[in-house]
Amino acid sequence: MDDECKPADESRAVVLAIPRQDAVCDANPINCQAPEIVIDTSSHFVTEKTYKNLDDLIDWAKKQAYNLQFSIVIERSDNSGDRRKPVFVLDCERGGVYKQPKKKAKFEEMGSR
């Protein structure tokens, strides 16, 4: 009778498991979210060069971003008041969150005939 229970080939052994009813209550839910991917590109935007005007600085920053295959926009700017220094903040065009492209690809815009 013991010979009937042994598998003929060890590599083809089948394990049967009987779930316990109380084990479900003890288990913690599994976090299935993918880890957040963070890419720090700040080292590409460090320079010792001084610019004559703000437009030249923004053009340089946009070229750096283009080389890294993303685009930047002015998130906010403040030309200052009586007691404040002028400030402007550049940000990724998509705000750091993945969004679908604003413009469809050329082949998607064309309809079929």
MODELLER restraints for C-alpha pairs under 7 A, 6 or more apart:
rsr = mdl.restraints
at = mdl.atoms
rsr.add(forms.Gaussian(group=physical.xy_distance, feature=features.Distance(at['CA:7:A'], at['CA:13:A']), mean=6.02, stdev=0.5))
rsr.add(forms.Gaussian(group=physical.xy_distance, feature=features.Distance(at['CA:44:A'], at['CA:64:A']), mean=6.98, stdev=0.5))
rsr.add(forms.Gaussian(group=physical.xy_distance, feature=features.Distance(at['CA:45:A'], at['CA:61:A']), mean=6.82, stdev=0.5))
rsr.add(forms.Gaussian(group=physical.xy_distance, feature=features.Distance(at['CA:51:A'], at['CA:57:A']), mean=5.94, stdev=0.5))
rsr.add(forms.Gaussian(group=physical.xy_distance, feature=features.Distance(at['CA:62:A'], at['CA:71:A']), mean=6.50, stdev=0.5))
rsr.add(forms.Gaussian(group=physical.xy_distance, feature=features.Distance(at['CA:62:A'], at['CA:72:A']), mean=6.14, stdev=0.5))
rsr.add(forms.Gaussian(group=physical.xy_distance, feature=features.Distance(at['CA:65:A'], at['CA:71:A']), mean=5.44, stdev=0.5))
rsr.add(forms.Gaussian(group=physical.xy_distance, feature=features.Distance(at['CA:65:A'], at['CA:72:A']), mean=6.63, stdev=0.5))
rsr.add(forms.Gaussian(group=physical.xy_distance, feature=features.Distance(at['CA:71:A'], at['CA:92:A']), mean=6.03, stdev=0.5))
rsr.add(forms.Gaussian(group=physical.xy_distance, feature=features.Distance(at['CA:71:A'], at['CA:93:A']), mean=5.62, stdev=0.5))
rsr.add(forms.Gaussian(group=physical.xy_distance, feature=features.Distance(at['CA:72:A'], at['CA:90:A']), mean=6.37, stdev=0.5))
rsr.add(forms.Gaussian(group=physical.xy_distance, feature=features.Distance(at['CA:72:A'], at['CA:91:A']), mean=5.36, stdev=0.5))
rsr.add(forms.Gaussian(group=physical.xy_distance, feature=features.Distance(at['CA:72:A'], at['CA:92:A']), mean=4.41, stdev=0.5))
rsr.add(forms.Gaussian(group=physical.xy_distance, feature=features.Distance(at['CA:72:A'], at['CA:93:A']), mean=4.80, stdev=0.5))
rsr.add(forms.Gaussian(group=physical.xy_distance, feature=features.Distance(at['CA:73:A'], at['CA:90:A']), mean=5.61, stdev=0.5))
rsr.add(forms.Gaussian(group=physical.xy_distance, feature=features.Distance(at['CA:73:A'], at['CA:91:A']), mean=5.61, stdev=0.5))
rsr.add(forms.Gaussian(group=physical.xy_distance, feature=features.Distance(at['CA:73:A'], at['CA:92:A']), mean=6.33, stdev=0.5))
rsr.add(forms.Gaussian(group=physical.xy_distance, feature=features.Distance(at['CA:73:A'], at['CA:93:A']), mean=5.46, stdev=0.5))
rsr.add(forms.Gaussian(group=physical.xy_distance, feature=features.Distance(at['CA:74:A'], at['CA:89:A']), mean=5.90, stdev=0.5))
rsr.add(forms.Gaussian(group=physical.xy_distance, feature=features.Distance(at['CA:74:A'], at['CA:90:A']), mean=4.50, stdev=0.5))
rsr.add(forms.Gaussian(group=physical.xy_distance, feature=features.Distance(at['CA:74:A'], at['CA:91:A']), mean=6.25, stdev=0.5))
rsr.add(forms.Gaussian(group=physical.xy_distance, feature=features.Distance(at['CA:75:A'], at['CA:89:A']), mean=5.49, stdev=0.5))
rsr.add(forms.Gaussian(group=physical.xy_distance, feature=features.Distance(at['CA:75:A'], at['CA:90:A']), mean=5.32, stdev=0.5))
rsr.add(forms.Gaussian(group=physical.xy_distance, feature=features.Distance(at['CA:75:A'], at['CA:91:A']), mean=5.56, stdev=0.5))
rsr.add(forms.Gaussian(group=physical.xy_distance, feature=features.Distance(at['CA:76:A'], at['CA:88:A']), mean=5.70, stdev=0.5))
rsr.add(forms.Gaussian(group=physical.xy_distance, feature=features.Distance(at['CA:76:A'], at['CA:89:A']), mean=5.43, stdev=0.5))
rsr.add(forms.Gaussian(group=physical.xy_distance, feature=features.Distance(at['CA:77:A'], at['CA:87:A']), mean=5.65, stdev=0.5))
rsr.add(forms.Gaussian(group=physical.xy_distance, feature=features.Distance(at['CA:77:A'], at['CA:88:A']), mean=3.96, stdev=0.5))
rsr.add(forms.Gaussian(group=physical.xy_distance, feature=features.Distance(at['CA:77:A'], at['CA:89:A']), mean=6.24, stdev=0.5))
rsr.add(forms.Gaussian(group=physical.xy_distance, feature=features.Distance(at['CA:78:A'], at['CA:86:A']), mean=5.60, stdev=0.5))
rsr.add(forms.Gaussian(group=physical.xy_distance, feature=features.Distance(at['CA:78:A'], at['CA:87:A']), mean=5.21, stdev=0.5))
rsr.add(forms.Gaussian(group=physical.xy_distance, feature=features.Distance(at['CA:78:A'], at['CA:88:A']), mean=6.13, stdev=0.5))
rsr.add(forms.Gaussian(group=physical.xy_distance, feature=features.Distance(at['CA:79:A'], at['CA:86:A']), mean=4.71, stdev=0.5))
rsr.add(forms.Gaussian(group=physical.xy_distance, feature=features.Distance(at['CA:79:A'], at['CA:87:A']), mean=6.58, stdev=0.5))
rsr.add(forms.Gaussian(group=physical.xy_distance, feature=features.Distance(at['CA:80:A'], at['CA:86:A']), mean=4.44, stdev=0.5))
